[in-house]
Amino acid sequence: MSKTEEILQIISDITSQPIEHLRENQDKVGLWDSFNTVEIVFALEEKFGVTFSQDDIANLTTISAIISKVEK
Amino acid sequence: MQHNIVETGFAYSLRPITLDDAQFIIDVRLEDKERNKFVHKISQDVNLQVNWLNKYFETPNDYYFVIENNITGEKEGLISVYNIENNVAELGRWVIKKGSMAAIESMKLLYDVAFNKLNLNELYTKTVEDNTAVVNFHKSINAKLKQILVDEFELEGKKYNAVEQFIDKEHYFLNVKNVLEEKSLKIFQRNLRIALGSFEFHHIGVATKNIEKEFKGYALLGYSKEASFSGDENQGVRGLFITAKDQPRLELLENLENSSTLNFWLKQGIKMYHFGYLVNDIEKTYDIFTTRLRAKVVSPMKESQYFGKRICFLVLNNMFMIELIEE
């Protein structure tokens, strides 16, 4: 499974939104609330061994932004 | 109103707002254009904000708080409870700095203040219906929907419906508090890990009257000798590190002659009396623990003859002792 697919799966599990819907709305802001943001940050940090700064988290507002940050 | 309520959580605390926070209110309220679509505009003029705060200080039943990070001391948001009537109040003026993880715990702290200190029975929020991020946040923490208020808000000349959500005292303690507390603890542990950089468990310190006699007992549990130090004059002890597969490293310690370092523990029959941690930056870690996390210094920083680096001993506010070891 590619990193992008893994990210989509994580966000789908946390937000209970279908992967297809997420894939089609990768640039859309507001797909999750700040409660889910915390869950997403924890899950991504654990899965990919990364640590997001406060500035990073401020910009993790879309799936595209997350993919770009994790793949850096 | 002027109040003196302070609520301290794991990662964040609430404290009363002061005039010195006027500029922060402006900065945090204006930093996010997306969010600003759903809140009343405020001026960038700090004097107007000071005037507003002075009026607020005279307003009864209005509690305005600054949300502060316990580790960095930085201000990360604002939150209020007001319009108190018949033990029911409104929660609002809630703004969190972009990228901050304070949302969950600040909400928990405010509910704790409302239900434990102000003895309220219910808190409700009114959010612009289009502000789905905030509406969904309250839904995520198990807030209940009370009603949709048609054309409740007017922003920039446009009317918006409001979603009124609420949590009552019983529901909070039964279904909400534990969820928020669990998340708050995880956030604190993450914040601390980031702040410390490195904080790696190394050993459990064991006070003994005689290292060799004590070792024989641990040998039965699979332990073998790893390394010893014959006499650390700085600490007044000699020691032996022992290890075993899938078990924590132990540091068996014994007083040097004429030393009383371990007597406090030995007299009480306490064997395991501290955890040791390797840290990258001992001064920063020492500073965070002593100034931010209310740990007390038992033994200030000094050179360890065994490690050849600085160590220090601190007592946490649960009275447990930890040793910081410079890597």
Interface residues (C-beta under 8 A of the other chain):
Chain A: V29 G30 W32 D33 S34 F35 N36 T37 V38 V41 F42 E45 T51 S53 Q54 D55 D56 I57 A58 N59
Chain B: E34 I96 K97 K98 G99 S100 M101 A103 I104 T132 A133 V134 N136 F137 K139 S140 I141 K183 K186 I187 R190 I194
